[in-house]
Amino acid sequence: MNDLLDMEYINSLPQPFLGRQLGGWWWPVHDFEVQTGLMRIDVCGLLQVTDIGEFTAFRDGAGIEHDAEDFYSDAIRTKGAANA
């Protein structure tokens, strides 16, 4: 099974991440599961499993916002993002 997410690209970005969920809420990201696209977010001190498809963007540790689509293995990255 191929990885759904590009871990090399994700690891190249400064961490920690905040993810913007559909609806506009920002959540701290605990980790990603690259094969399935699942991730754990910190919701009021508890970890909740969710799918990356529920997120529209991620903000890295440097405060730069990235489209959620850029985290997929088959992404065509634009706006200065490194191509894999």
Sequence and secondary structure as in RCSB ss.txt:
>XXXX:A:sequence
MNDLLDMEYINSLPQPFLGRQLGGWWWPVHDFEVQTGLMRIDVCGLLQVTDIGEFTAFRDGAGIEHDAEDFYSDA
IRTKGAANA
>XXXX:A:secstr
   SB HHHHHHS S  EEEETTS EEEEEEEETTTTEEEEEETTEEEEEEGGGEEEEE TTS EEEGGGGBTT 
   TT    
